[in-house]
């Protein structure tokens, strides 16, 4: 008789399916872990039993619905968080249906739980004037002045995700070929071109540290010579951009995050006339729809297109001519008879 204990299925879901078959990164695994941990605690409380006593038969549509409701009502989670944890539940129920086909009906019911509509998040990016002011105001002397300058330049050059930057090692750089290999979502690698000034900054930084010939050395390290974490990079970018963003004439937060540099790279590539599909590969987007949103937020390009469509001044001031067909008596008579 097949065991109905929930533990073995959860273990294989994380260890085999998510890690090996889907190749999810550690950050994605932690997101799945946190969502399912909350769900298990909810199930145990609803059944009034220990976590170790839960079985696959405790996974019902009613409990999944009430769990999602509790996220908003009791934990005060936002709609995006609720939708993300709904997606985690759908993934786990689908995996369970593959292992136990008798649970296919419940899996289909959970997959049919609607995603709540939510307005898309604001896509913030830096104007070119702000970027110029930022790099002009960066400190040129200090313990990590060179590292911080190269870090911001690298973020803007590549549009890389913060975790991709944190994971870069010397072996991923091809300074002679002016490119870098980035390890992105879904365990996928992509190459990104580098500007000559980015390569010069990276070479000087690595030479000064004496790690240019060490393939396993991190490109960006901390004061303790450990790889910078995503949180460390966030703090550095927040601190360095606080003054520039605080002086902006447009209402915006007082600092920028590493992801703002990703948006900035995409928008500026689009403004430079780079084809959207090339930008998709540059940023490592799976779907072209994700990249297309940058075209929606670029007001300057819309205004430029509108100017191209403006009528000539002389034509705008000339009164409209009476159509020739209106002076044709025979045609008018035929139209009246219809």
PEJO-V382931 format. One line per field, one symbol per residue. psi: psi as a letter, one per 40 degrees, with the letter a starting at -180 (. if undefined). A space follows every 50 residues. Layout:
BEGIN
psi->???
END
This chain:
BEGIN
psi->hhieiddddddddddddddddefiidddddddddddddddddddddefii deeiideehiddddddddddddddefiidddddddddddddddddddddg deeddddddddehihhihiiihhiihidddddddddeiheiidfdddddd ddddddddfiidddddehiddehgddefiihhhaiffiiiihiiiddddd ddddddddefedehdeiidhiadefihhidddddddddddedddddeidi hiieiiiddddddddddddddeehidddddddefhdidddddddddegdd ddddddddehiiddddehihihidddehdddddddde.
END
